[in-house]
Amino acid sequence: EMENEVRKWEELLPDALGLIFKNLSLHEVLMVVPRVCKSWARAVNGPYCWQEIDIVEWSKTSNPEYVHRMLQLLIDRSCGSLQKLAVAGLSSDRSLMFIANHARWLKTLRLPRSDISDSMMEQVAARLPHITNLDLSYCINIGARGLEVVGKSCRSLTTLRRVMHPLDVIEKLSQDEEALAIARTMPRLKHLEIAYLLVETSSVLEILESCKGLELLDVRGCWSVNLDQESLKKCHPKLKVRGPLVVDCYDMMTGWDNCSDFSGSSGYLAWDFVAGDLESYEDDYD
């Protein structure tokens, strides 16, 4: 008789439920699962559901205060287990400081189109030493100084995305110092995207000289760069170079790209309810 017993879903351990719910969309975990029953609500409040957080799509058009409160809610739930975080358009230093103080084991951090300065990066980079994958695309207030402190602090960095929009760099004369900062401080890079950065061939060659293990270099839209493919094959036989010719110009010109190692199910306006009324939401199953 015991062999024929079917255990009820709600009787599973919260950790087991959390591992299952981790495969659902973020919208479902936030808005649907907690309303099923008390045991499911407890499970989604545990850390297993929150090792990967992607709110890029939602954060693009959301109130900055809501974005900050959502980050607080989800990062607190992760209880220090957060591995991947993607959020767009951070506009306050306190949000980045909160991430640095409460998600120190982060390995992947995507912050496209965020208002992050060099001085702010100097304050937080040392608190994120385990970062291996960093996306600072379209962050117009970061320069060589900020990239250098990232390279010196995040010694395990293997992927850097520093894609720009042509309009972001229209008033700049050069960004060669950024490329040289990458060459000086990020020798372990395997994947580097610097599309539309205003750099010269000499700066890119410095990167190639320093980053011996580079496997992908994206210089699409870097019109001043001219690389000898035959010479590259001899020195970097595993290297794949994209550009400077832009083939998929639609993605590059939108200012937001779709490249991500996240599930990408974050575009739900209903999240504004969660972010704007956290206290009542948390009290539902007290």
JOBELQUI-V378590 format. One record per residue. RES is the residue in three letters. SS is DSSP state (a for helix, b for strand, c for the rest). PHI is phi in whole degrees, 0 to 359 (NA if undefined). BURIAL is + if it has 24 or more other ideal C-beta (glycine too) atoms within 12 Angstrom, else -. Layout:
res=RES ss=SS phi=PHI burial=BURIAL
res=RES ss=SS phi=PHI burial=BURIAL
This chain:
res=GLU ss=c phi=NA burial=-
res=MET ss=a phi=297 burial=-
res=GLU ss=a phi=293 burial=-
res=ASN ss=a phi=269 burial=-
res=GLU ss=c phi=289 burial=-
res=VAL ss=c phi=251 burial=-
res=ARG ss=c phi=282 burial=-
res=LYS ss=c phi=286 burial=-
res=TRP ss=a phi=305 burial=-
res=GLU ss=a phi=291 burial=-
res=GLU ss=a phi=268 burial=-
res=LEU ss=c phi=294 burial=-
res=LEU ss=c phi=299 burial=-
res=PRO ss=a phi=306 burial=+
res=ASP ss=a phi=296 burial=-
res=ALA ss=a phi=293 burial=-
res=LEU ss=a phi=298 burial=+
res=GLY ss=a phi=300 burial=+
res=LEU ss=a phi=295 burial=-
res=ILE ss=a phi=289 burial=-
res=PHE ss=a phi=293 burial=+
res=LYS ss=c phi=300 burial=+
res=ASN ss=c phi=272 burial=-
res=LEU ss=c phi=273 burial=+
res=SER ss=c phi=291 burial=+
res=LEU ss=a phi=297 burial=+
res=HIS ss=a phi=298 burial=+
res=GLU ss=a phi=294 burial=+
res=VAL ss=a phi=293 burial=+
res=LEU ss=a phi=280 burial=+
res=MET ss=a phi=253 burial=+
res=VAL ss=c phi=253 burial=-
res=VAL ss=a phi=305 burial=+
res=PRO ss=a phi=297 burial=+
res=ARG ss=a phi=266 burial=-
res=VAL ss=c phi=285 burial=-
res=CYS ss=c phi=197 burial=-
res=LYS ss=a phi=294 burial=-
res=SER ss=a phi=293 burial=+
res=TRP ss=a phi=290 burial=+
res=ALA ss=a phi=298 burial=+
res=ARG ss=a phi=295 burial=+
res=ALA ss=a phi=296 burial=+
res=VAL ss=a phi=284 burial=+
res=ASN ss=c phi=273 burial=+
res=GLY ss=c phi=273 burial=+
res=PRO ss=a phi=284 burial=+
res=TYR ss=a phi=293 burial=+
res=CYS ss=a phi=279 burial=+
res=TRP ss=a phi=237 burial=+
res=GLN ss=c phi=278 burial=+
res=GLU ss=b phi=227 burial=+
res=ILE ss=b phi=232 burial=+
res=ASP ss=b phi=233 burial=+
res=ILE ss=c phi=238 burial=+
res=VAL ss=a phi=300 burial=+
res=GLU ss=a phi=299 burial=+
res=TRP ss=a phi=294 burial=+
res=SER ss=a phi=290 burial=+
res=LYS ss=a phi=302 burial=+
res=THR ss=c phi=242 burial=-
res=SER ss=c phi=258 burial=+
res=ASN ss=c phi=301 burial=-
res=PRO ss=a phi=305 burial=+
res=GLU ss=a phi=292 burial=-
res=TYR ss=a phi=296 burial=+
res=VAL ss=a phi=298 burial=+
res=HIS ss=a phi=298 burial=+
res=ARG ss=a phi=291 burial=+
res=MET ss=a phi=294 burial=+
res=LEU ss=a phi=300 burial=+
res=GLN ss=a phi=301 burial=+
res=LEU ss=a phi=300 burial=+
res=LEU ss=a phi=286 burial=+
res=ILE ss=a phi=292 burial=+
res=ASP ss=a phi=300 burial=+
res=ARG ss=a phi=293 burial=+
res=SER ss=a phi=290 burial=+
res=CYS ss=c phi=52 burial=-
res=GLY ss=c phi=86 burial=-
res=SER ss=c phi=264 burial=+
res=LEU ss=c phi=297 burial=+
res=GLN ss=c phi=251 burial=+
res=LYS ss=b phi=225 burial=+
res=LEU ss=b phi=222 burial=+
res=ALA ss=b phi=227 burial=+
res=VAL ss=c phi=211 burial=+
res=ALA ss=c phi=252 burial=+
res=GLY ss=c phi=67 burial=+
res=LEU ss=c phi=302 burial=+
res=SER ss=c phi=243 burial=+
res=SER ss=c phi=229 burial=+
res=ASP ss=a phi=297 burial=-
res=ARG ss=a phi=294 burial=-
res=SER ss=a phi=294 burial=+
res=LEU ss=a phi=294 burial=+
res=MET ss=a phi=295 burial=+
res=PHE ss=a phi=297 burial=+
res=ILE ss=a phi=300 burial=+
res=ALA ss=a phi=296 burial=+
res=ASN ss=a phi=279 burial=-
res=HIS ss=a phi=239 burial=+
res=ALA ss=c phi=222 burial=+
res=ARG ss=c phi=287 burial=+
res=TRP ss=c phi=261 burial=+
res=LEU ss=c phi=302 burial=+
res=LYS ss=c phi=249 burial=+
res=THR ss=b phi=239 burial=+
res=LEU ss=b phi=225 burial=+
res=ARG ss=b phi=245 burial=+
res=LEU ss=c phi=229 burial=+
res=PRO ss=c phi=297 burial=+
res=ARG ss=c phi=55 burial=+
res=SER ss=c phi=261 burial=+
res=ASP ss=c phi=269 burial=+
res=ILE ss=c phi=250 burial=+
res=SER ss=c phi=260 burial=+
res=ASP ss=a phi=299 burial=+
res=SER ss=a phi=296 burial=-
res=MET ss=a phi=291 burial=+
res=MET ss=a phi=295 burial=+
res=GLU ss=a phi=296 burial=+
res=GLN ss=a phi=280 burial=-
res=VAL ss=a phi=251 burial=+
res=ALA ss=a phi=302 burial=+
res=ALA ss=a phi=293 burial=-
res=ARG ss=a phi=271 burial=+
res=LEU ss=c phi=234 burial=+
res=PRO ss=c phi=287 burial=-
res=HIS ss=c phi=263 burial=+
res=ILE ss=c phi=297 burial=+
res=THR ss=c phi=247 burial=+
res=ASN ss=b phi=227 burial=+
res=LEU ss=b phi=232 burial=+
res=ASP ss=b phi=239 burial=+
res=LEU ss=c phi=242 burial=+
res=SER ss=c phi=294 burial=+
res=TYR ss=c phi=63 burial=+
res=CYS ss=c phi=272 burial=+
res=ILE ss=c phi=283 burial=+
res=ASN ss=c phi=265 burial=-
res=ILE ss=c phi=260 burial=+
res=GLY ss=c phi=228 burial=+
res=ALA ss=a phi=299 burial=+
res=ARG ss=a phi=299 burial=+
res=GLY ss=a phi=294 burial=+
res=LEU ss=a phi=294 burial=+
res=GLU ss=a phi=295 burial=+
res=VAL ss=a phi=291 burial=+
res=VAL ss=a phi=298 burial=+
res=GLY ss=a phi=297 burial=+
res=LYS ss=a phi=285 burial=-
res=SER ss=a phi=269 burial=+
res=CYS ss=c phi=259 burial=+
res=ARG ss=c phi=288 burial=-
res=SER ss=c phi=263 burial=+
res=LEU ss=c phi=297 burial=+
res=THR ss=c phi=241 burial=+
res=THR ss=b phi=228 burial=+
res=LEU ss=b phi=230 burial=+
res=ARG ss=b phi=247 burial=+
res=ARG ss=c phi=228 burial=+
res=VAL ss=c phi=281 burial=+
res=MET ss=c phi=242 burial=+
res=HIS ss=c phi=262 burial=+
res=PRO ss=a phi=308 burial=+
res=LEU ss=a phi=288 burial=-
res=ASP ss=a phi=291 burial=+
res=VAL ss=a phi=248 burial=+
res=ILE ss=c phi=296 burial=-
res=GLU ss=c phi=264 burial=-
res=LYS ss=c phi=270 burial=-
res=LEU ss=c phi=273 burial=-
res=SER ss=c phi=199 burial=-
res=GLN ss=c phi=234 burial=+
res=ASP ss=a phi=298 burial=+
res=GLU ss=a phi=298 burial=+
res=GLU ss=a phi=294 burial=+
res=ALA ss=a phi=297 burial=+
res=LEU ss=a phi=291 burial=+
res=ALA ss=a phi=296 burial=+
res=ILE ss=a phi=297 burial=+
res=ALA ss=a phi=297 burial=+
res=ARG ss=a phi=288 burial=+
res=THR ss=a phi=240 burial=+
res=MET ss=c phi=234 burial=+
res=PRO ss=c phi=292 burial=+
res=ARG ss=c phi=270 burial=+
res=LEU ss=c phi=300 burial=+
res=LYS ss=c phi=247 burial=+
res=HIS ss=b phi=223 burial=+
res=LEU ss=b phi=227 burial=+
res=GLU ss=b phi=240 burial=+
res=ILE ss=c phi=231 burial=+
res=ALA ss=c phi=303 burial=+
res=TYR ss=c phi=68 burial=+
res=LEU ss=c phi=286 burial=+
res=LEU ss=c phi=276 burial=+
res=VAL ss=c phi=232 burial=+
res=GLU ss=c phi=262 burial=+
res=THR ss=a phi=302 burial=-
res=SER ss=a phi=300 burial=-
res=SER ss=a phi=292 burial=+
res=VAL ss=a phi=293 burial=+
res=LEU ss=a phi=296 burial=+
res=GLU ss=a phi=298 burial=+
res=ILE ss=a phi=298 burial=+
res=LEU ss=a phi=295 burial=+
res=GLU ss=a phi=292 burial=-
res=SER ss=a phi=277 burial=+
res=CYS ss=c phi=265 burial=+
res=LYS ss=c phi=293 burial=-
res=GLY ss=c phi=265 burial=-
res=LEU ss=c phi=298 burial=+
res=GLU ss=c phi=248 burial=-
res=LEU ss=b phi=222 burial=+
res=LEU ss=b phi=233 burial=+
res=ASP ss=b phi=254 burial=+
res=VAL ss=c phi=239 burial=+
res=ARG ss=c phi=299 burial=+
res=GLY ss=c phi=82 burial=+
res=CYS ss=c phi=271 burial=+
res=TRP ss=c phi=292 burial=-
res=SER ss=c phi=273 burial=-
res=VAL ss=c phi=268 burial=+
res=ASN ss=c phi=225 burial=-
res=LEU ss=c phi=250 burial=+
res=ASP ss=c phi=277 burial=-
res=GLN ss=a phi=299 burial=-
res=GLU ss=a phi=294 burial=-
res=SER ss=a phi=293 burial=-
res=LEU ss=a phi=297 burial=+
res=LYS ss=a phi=297 burial=-
res=LYS ss=a phi=288 burial=-
res=CYS ss=a phi=274 burial=-
res=HIS ss=c phi=227 burial=+
res=PRO ss=c phi=297 burial=-
res=LYS ss=c phi=266 burial=-
res=LEU ss=c phi=283 burial=+
res=LYS ss=b phi=248 burial=-
res=VAL ss=b phi=249 burial=+
res=ARG ss=b phi=251 burial=+
res=GLY ss=c phi=100 burial=+
res=PRO ss=c phi=287 burial=+
res=LEU ss=c phi=297 burial=-
res=VAL ss=c phi=261 burial=-
res=VAL ss=c phi=265 burial=-
res=ASP ss=c phi=269 burial=-
res=CYS ss=a phi=294 burial=-
res=TYR ss=a phi=299 burial=-
res=ASP ss=a phi=298 burial=-
res=MET ss=a phi=288 burial=+
res=MET ss=a phi=269 burial=-
res=THR ss=c phi=288 burial=-
res=GLY ss=c phi=90 burial=+
res=TRP ss=c phi=228 burial=+
res=ASP ss=c phi=247 burial=+
res=ASN ss=c phi=260 burial=-
res=CYS ss=c phi=290 burial=+
res=SER ss=c phi=199 burial=+
res=ASP ss=c phi=257 burial=-
res=PHE ss=c phi=249 burial=+
res=SER ss=c phi=288 burial=-
res=GLY ss=c phi=68 burial=+
res=SER ss=c phi=233 burial=+
res=SER ss=c phi=244 burial=+
res=GLY ss=c phi=269 burial=-
res=TYR ss=c phi=231 burial=+
res=LEU ss=c phi=294 burial=-
res=ALA ss=c phi=299 burial=-
res=TRP ss=a phi=296 burial=+
res=ASP ss=a phi=301 burial=+
res=PHE ss=a phi=296 burial=-
res=VAL ss=a phi=296 burial=+
res=ALA ss=a phi=289 burial=+
res=GLY ss=a phi=269 burial=-
res=ASP ss=c phi=220 burial=-
res=LEU ss=a phi=297 burial=+
res=GLU ss=a phi=296 burial=-
res=SER ss=a phi=292 burial=-
res=TYR ss=a phi=297 burial=+
res=GLU ss=a phi=289 burial=-
res=ASP ss=a phi=277 burial=-
res=ASP ss=c phi=306 burial=-
res=TYR ss=c phi=242 burial=-
res=ASP ss=c phi=297 burial=-
